[in-house]
């Protein structure tokens, strides 16, 4: 790792660099905030040009997880980890078990789950060496999709005045596990769904299954539709791409959709309603929380359906205050964190209960 690769700005409460030459492991764990509980966030596996870029993404996504978990009212802080892929094909079993050992050494401060590039099988490998993991027995992807579905339904009702999705034109950008499941849910509700994906064969298969068209990846953001649903890579909405949007609503499962916070203001100026990704895609974290508490499918369904109500509430708040939905959501999360900090003694301060007897 070259010194110049390391970012100057360190925002995480705790940053762990993991390196093991025997397995080829290079990873970063960013724990952003533990006000509400241990840092909870997925393990992302992908290529990064430098370790510094990996640190940047881990910190940025961990901060979004802090907001996501606060708004979901679950007892976890925000965290994220990234495992860097490189040349060659390392033994994945050894790689994930070694990463699990690093996570276990944090003594519960970080609770990992699946994310882009990782699977429940990876979580099981990590658990075998002592890491407390989530999503080892059940993939949260269908529940993430269900949460986005509720978010879209609420946004359509708020912005378009439609009580259902019947006839609403939707473009799902990225039809991996979440995007494909969501496409089927939307079609079942009467939406007209087109798809776009870098994997042309997958796009063709999903489009045929939902009765929609395949949109070239280079034209996805300029495709005319009512709702654009980003479910692939991060930061697709930039100062350059926003002027070309031809949709009324953006609501999707992809993390970190905005290239920078100022893009929220550009979307508002362009009269495009943006549902913050950390609100829309919270079905997975809600699923994990319910399951860890022993809840069944009905409890999960109820928790995920609450996303629709939260979206409506935030959109109404934004409308009445003149804030963007993005700003309204962040303000709400800050309120939650501030209240918890005010109610929690600082480290090193003992709270002593005194018994008072009456005479």
Beta strands, then each sheet from edge to edge (+ up, - down):
strand 1: 14-20
strand 2: 25-33
strand 3: 39-47
strand 4: 77-85
strand 5: 110-114
strand 6: 169-173
strand 7: 192-196
strand 8: 227-230
strand 9: 249-250
strand 10: 273-274
sheet 1: 1+ 2- 4+ 3+ 5+
sheet 2: 7+ 6+ 8+ 9+ 10+
end
